[in-house]
Amino acid sequence: MTIILMSLSKVVSLLILYIFFCSLGNNALAQSATIRKEQGDLLSIKDSVEFADKLNRIGILFYLKDVDSCFYYGMKAKVLSVRLRYAKGETDADNVIAAALYFKGLYKEALELFNNCLDAYRELGDSANVAQVLSNMSTVYTDMADSEKAISFARQGFELGQQLEGDSIQTLLYLNYCLDHPELPEDTIRHYLAKAQAIAEKYNDKPMQSLAMLMVPTYMVLNNRRQEALPLIRAALEHSRNTGMEYLEISTLILYGNCMENKPDSALIYYTLAYQIAEKNGYKNFNLQLLNEILKNTELVGNKDQIIHMQKLMASALEADNSNLKKFIGDYTVYSAIREENDLLEAGNRNKSTQIWMLVGICSAAILLLAFIYYQYRRSRQMNKIISDQNHQLQNTLAALEQSQADNTQMLKIVAHDLRNPIGAMTSIASLMLDDGPRSDNDRVLLELLKTSGENSLDLVSNLLLMHTRAEELTKEPVEMYQLLQYCVELLQFKAKEKMQRISLTAVHVIIRVNREKIWRVVSNLITNAIKFSPNGARISVLLELKNGKVQIRVKDEGIGIPEDIKDNIFDMFTISRRAGTAGEQSFGLGLSISRQIVEAHGGAIWYESTPGNGTVFFVELPLETA
């Protein structure tokens, strides 16, 4: 079961990544009081290495609650560590930032930072963090579906973790290895999970115990063994509640809800409870995921008031998420600029030593210092201006792209319109040549092929001209709908006669405001489809009546019907569900999609009812906007 933010396996993967970080910082839990204490401590220490470590610590604690805050504090720690030339703090900050980028789905950028961290931790001799980063990179490659690299990094981290003295890191590596390799036999999975559970119980590591308990039912649910997983999920839920770990309780409730796939009432209870816990304790990263599941199950239950309420909550959450995404992009732009500036500063710093030694004999230390300060001041202002200009240029580029998209659409319509005349001339010439005297069989076959191709091309061009119909582009006029339908039926009778079919019209006289040409196109397309997909000798009925204060048009045929496997996408543009007619007529897959655009632009609706082999009825409903 996939949900809006992440799959079930990714929920657990993020928990493992989070506990990885916490295990390297004395296994502290990300509770609100802990975060407030860490933030308060920042006010009592100086701008120093300790300050940078605190910033990284807060970033870790925010990882599951608010990834934007996690990124923000990691970026602050990065800037301070670079200024202090504190290599460990800079690498830790990159580690925190990489985790935030992974959560946001920026896998390539996350891998680049994780790789930098890997080299830096190896240089620092920090084996525990090396094992942690290797496992994290395996998780990222798993989400990128690069199984070869995922297995390689997982094996490296696994082997290194077994050489470490600290048992907690081994537990996490066992868990991560099992999660990244669900294809392993169940006996192997249970073996590693049992070892992880034993180590967690030995050191009374509550988060590890709860996470290990959650892994077995997660594995079962991922392999569609939901009923078998339920007792284990209940035990994991009770354990997480007893130990007060809200993030594990939320994840367990999500797992519980996933097991209730055919019981929306029960699933709704678990998802709602998980959402309430997440809201109460500030776990913002779960909001969209849980609201989407609650809305989906509320729709299945059919409580209209609750559906409306959840839709409002979902809209509000999406708006907030969009705002956060814009802020995150802004922060990431600033971070990228800082990285570039740091590279420039590092290059500048390498040159400073040479410059100082060259100028020692020329001028005094005081003049050199003043000149250096002034130079740095001017450079900083220039860099800020460059960044500002780049941001402005980015905005202009986005506006130009939007205009280009509109121009492309317009160009498509112009080209399609200009193609009508030469294609029409080609078709007419072919028709005249067919009617002008006797022809050889070979000539008639070629001329018939040319005529048919021309007619099909004219249909395609006409469809392209009708693409992207919007309400603001419509020119409406009073139209007598009976006359419009009668004209359409009479015009298409000749095509029906080719297959010995008969079209009947039953309609009331009513005048409404519509775009005559576009509505005629919709009705013509529906009748043409009825002819195309009905056998020889079939009857086609066209009905117009007033129903529930609206004008309803029905086109009924006795054709082959619409199969179940394509019923959900027949209104898609260039749908793969297009089929040849009963006499081999060609279909482009555009007609119904364009018809829906036209009807919806009029404020109406189009749908159908069909039984395979027993015909189809298409309904078009238009507002009764009288002249």
Secondary structure, 3 states (H helix, E strand, C coil): CECCCCEHHHHHHHHHHHHHHHHCCCCCCCCHHHHHHHHHHHCCCCCCHHHHHHHHHHHHHCCCCCHHHHHHHHHHHHHHHHHHCCHHHHHHHHHHHHHHHHHCCCHHHHHHHHHHHHHHHHHHCCHHHHHHHHHHHHHHHHHCCCHHHHHHHHHHHHHHHHHCCCHHHHHHHHHHHHHHCCCCCHHHHHHHHHHHHHHHHHCCCHHHHHHHHHHHHHHHHHCCCHHHHHHHHHHHHHHHHHHCCHHHHHHHHHHHHHHCCCCHHHHHHHHHHHHHHHHHHCCHHHHHHHHHHHHHHHHHHCCHHHHHHHHHHHHHHHHHHHHHHHHHHHHHHHHHHHHHHHHHHHHHHHHHHHHHHHHCCCCCHHHHHHHHHHHHHHHHHHHHHHHHHHHHHHHHHHHHHHHHHHHHHHHHHHHHHHHHHHHHHHHHHHHHHHHCCCCCHHHHHHHHHHHHHHHHHHHHHHHHHCCCCCHHHCCCEEEEHHHHHHHHHHHHHHHHHCCCCEEEEEECCCEEEECHHHHHHHHHHHHHHHHHCCCCCCEEEEEEEEECCEEEEEEECCCCCCCHHHCCCCCCCCCCCCCCCCCCCCCCCCHHHHHHHHHHHCCCEEEEEECCCCCEEEEEEEECCEC
